Every structure is written in C-alpha cells, then in structure tokens.
Amino acid sequence: MDDLSQAKAAARKAAFARRSAAKSPERDAAAITNLLETVLPHKGSALSGYLPIRTEVDPVPVMAAMAAWGPVCVPVIKSKGHPLEFHRWEPGCAMKDGGFGTFIPATAEVVVPQVLIVPLVAFSQDGGRLGYGGGFYDRTLEGLRARGKVFAIGYAFAAQKAVDIPLEPTDQPLDAIVTDEGVLHLSGNGPRSLA
C-alpha cells in the first residue's frame, strides 16, 4: 500500500468513528431540514439521492418530498471501475439487493441526475470529499460534468469534517456540503462557513 492509500485508509477509519459517534435522530432531523432547503430551489430537476447504509445521514425524507416535483433516482453500481448508473426511485417502490449492502429499485428505469446528494466518509472546508474508496462518484461526476451542468451536494454530519483530506487529481470537488449544523456553499461566491 502506497503512502496516499495509507493516508486515505487512516482518514476513513477516523471519519467512520466520528460519524458513528455523531449519529442521532436529532442530528438526522437537523440535516434533513438543511438538505431540504438546499434542494428546494432545484425542484423539477432530476435528483439523485441514496438509501443510507451503516451510519450514513438519511436523505430519504428529502427524496420523498422532492419526488412530488420531479424524478428522483438512486445510484446503481454496474461494475467495478465504471461510473454509476441511476435508476428511478419513488417512495414505496419495489426494491432488490444491489450489492455492497445496498438496495436498488426492482425496475431499472435509467435517469440522468442534474442534482446529486452524495454520501461521503469525510469532507474538507474547501469541498474535498473522501468516499469509500471505489471512485464511483468521482468517475460519475466527471462524466456528468463533461455533458453539462450538475450540482453535487455532499451530505454528512458536521463531525465528519476533516482538516486535511488526502486527495488525488481525479477526485471531484463538491458544489455544496450540507450537514446537521448548516450548509457550506462552494460554487458561485466561494466557500462560506457552516452556519
């Protein structure tokens, strides 16, 4: 394992511990409120969310609310080393095992998202994102951005913030980060503090 891989593994381990300690119904509720405020201006746009695993902050209530205005989808891993595909999701739709501890819609209706709620392990003040290590979101965001404008929102607990995240040139930055403590807007006028 090279130095960068070791640094990322150590950063993930520390972030998983912080995320697990932060998980609570009160923090989930605060994050949901902040996420809804962030995505509402994009209603009608195709929105990608995710179904939480482990101790991830839960975006499902926001996804359910946004489904009234436009298509909502969830990520599907098609194969290692490739971008994600997104399948339409609706509250109560039939689901099946998607691998990696995830569930995906039983019917595979492909949607191309314009706004993405992106899960993460850790984030930095400048929009850096540390994921699970497969590079799926980095490849996906790179491909989507090559086709047009997308808005990528990192979604996490504030406790997942790290001072220094080991990044590679292929790591895709986020446009905003939403936590239980506020919203960090990174596109447009530059970074603003979580508040």
C-alpha positions in Angstrom: 0.0 0.0 0.0 1.5 3.4 -1.0 1.6 6.5 1.2 -1.6 8.0 -0.3 -3.6 4.8 0.1 -2.4 4.5 3.7 -3.3 8.2 4.4 -6.8 7.6 2.9 -7.3 4.4 4.9 -6.4 6.2 8.2 -8.6 9.2 7.3 -11.5 6.8 6.6 -11.1 4.9 9.9 -11.1 8.2 11.9 -14.1 9.6 9.9 -16.1 6.4 10.4 -15.6 6.6 14.1 -16.7 10.3 14.2 -19.7 9.6 12.0 -20.8 6.7 14.2 -20.5 8.8 17.4 -22.5 11.7 15.7 -25.4 9.5 14.5 -28.6 10.5 16.3 -32.3 11.2 15.4 -31.8 14.9 16.4 -28.8 15.3 14.1 -30.6 13.4 11.2 -33.6 15.7 11.6 -31.4 18.9 11.5 -29.5 17.6 8.5 -32.8 16.8 6.7 -34.1 20.4 7.3 -30.8 21.8 5.9 -30.9 19.5 2.9 -34.5 20.2 2.0 -33.7 24.0 2.0 -30.7 23.3 -0.3 -32.5 21.2 -2.9 -35.9 23.0 -3.0 -34.6 25.7 -5.4 -33.8 22.7 -7.8 -37.3 21.2 -7.7 -38.3 19.7 -11.0 -34.6 18.8 -11.8 -33.7 15.1 -11.8 -32.4 14.4 -8.3 -30.1 11.6 -7.2 -30.2 10.6 -3.5 -29.2 7.3 -1.9 -30.6 4.8 0.6 -28.4 5.1 3.7 -26.2 2.2 4.9 -24.3 1.9 8.1 -24.4 5.2 10.0 -24.9 7.5 6.9 -27.1 10.5 7.4 -30.5 9.8 5.9 -31.7 11.7 2.8 -34.8 9.6 2.2 -37.3 12.1 3.7 -36.0 14.8 1.3 -36.0 12.4 -1.6 -39.6 11.5 -0.9 -40.6 15.2 -0.7 -38.8 16.0 -4.0 -40.5 13.1 -5.8 -43.7 15.3 -6.0 -41.9 17.8 -8.3 -39.6 15.7 -10.5 -37.7 12.4 -11.0 -35.7 11.0 -8.1 -33.2 8.3 -8.6 -30.6 6.2 -6.6 -27.2 5.0 -7.6 -26.6 1.6 -9.0 -23.1 0.0 -9.3 -22.9 -1.7 -12.7 -19.3 -2.9 -12.4 -16.0 -2.0 -10.7 -14.1 0.8 -12.3 -17.1 2.3 -14.1 -19.4 5.3 -13.4 -22.6 4.8 -11.5 -26.0 4.4 -13.3 -29.1 5.9 -11.7 -32.5 4.2 -11.5 -35.7 6.0 -10.8 -36.9 5.7 -7.2 -40.3 6.5 -5.7 -41.4 6.1 -2.1 -42.7 2.6 -1.6 -41.3 1.2 -4.9 -40.3 -2.4 -5.1 -36.6 -2.9 -4.2 -34.0 -5.6 -4.7 -30.5 -6.3 -3.4 -28.0 -4.0 -5.1 -24.8 -5.5 -3.6 -22.4 -3.8 -1.2 -25.2 -3.7 1.4 -27.4 -1.5 -0.8 -30.9 -1.9 -2.2 -32.0 -0.6 -5.7 -35.3 -0.3 -7.5 -36.5 -3.6 -8.8 -37.5 -1.8 -12.1 -34.4 -0.4 -13.9 -35.7 3.0 -15.3 -32.5 5.0 -16.0 -32.5 8.7 -15.0 -29.6 11.1 -15.6 -29.4 13.3 -12.5 -28.8 17.1 -12.6 -28.6 17.4 -8.8 -26.8 14.8 -6.7 -26.9 14.1 -3.0 -23.6 12.5 -2.5 -22.7 10.3 0.5 -19.3 10.6 2.0 -17.0 9.5 4.8 -15.2 12.8 5.3 -15.2 16.3 3.8 -13.0 19.3 4.0 -13.8 23.1 4.2 -12.8 23.5 0.5 -15.2 20.8 -0.9 -12.9 17.9 -0.8 -14.7 14.5 -0.4 -13.4 11.2 0.9 -15.6 8.4 -0.2 -15.5 4.6 0.4 -12.6 4.1 -2.0 -14.1 2.8 -5.2 -14.0 6.0 -7.1 -17.6 5.6 -8.3 -18.8 9.1 -7.6 -15.6 10.7 -8.9 -16.0 8.9 -12.3 -19.7 9.7 -12.3 -19.3 13.4 -11.6 -16.5 13.7 -14.1 -18.7 12.2 -16.8 -21.8 14.2 -15.9 -19.9 17.5 -15.8 -18.5 16.7 -19.2 -22.0 16.6 -20.5 -23.4 19.7 -18.8 -24.1 21.4 -15.5 -24.7 19.4 -12.4 -24.9 20.3 -8.7 -23.2 17.9 -6.3 -24.1 18.2 -2.6 -22.0 16.3 -0.1 -24.3 15.1 2.8 -22.8 14.3 6.1 -22.7 15.1 9.8 -20.7 18.1 10.8 -18.5 15.7 12.8 -17.2 14.2 9.5 -15.3 17.4 8.7 -11.6 16.9 8.5 -8.8 19.4 8.5 -6.8 17.6 5.8 -8.1 15.1 3.4 -5.7 13.2 1.2 -6.9 13.9 -2.4 -5.8 12.8 -5.9 -6.2 14.8 -9.1 -9.1 12.5 -10.2 -11.1 13.4 -7.0 -14.1 15.5 -7.9 -15.0 18.5 -5.8 -18.4 19.2 -4.3 -20.5 22.3 -5.0 -22.0 22.4 -1.5 -21.9 20.4 1.7 -24.9 20.0 3.9 -24.7 18.9 7.5 -26.7 18.9 10.7 -25.0 22.3 11.5 -25.6 24.1 8.3 -24.7 24.5 4.6 -21.3 25.2 3.1 -21.8 26.7 -0.4 -18.7 26.2 -2.6 -19.8 27.2 -6.0 -20.6 30.8 -7.1 -19.2 33.1 -4.4 -16.7 30.7 -3.0 -16.6 29.0 0.4 -18.8 30.2 3.3 -18.6 28.9 6.8 -21.1 26.3 8.1 -23.7 28.2 10.0 
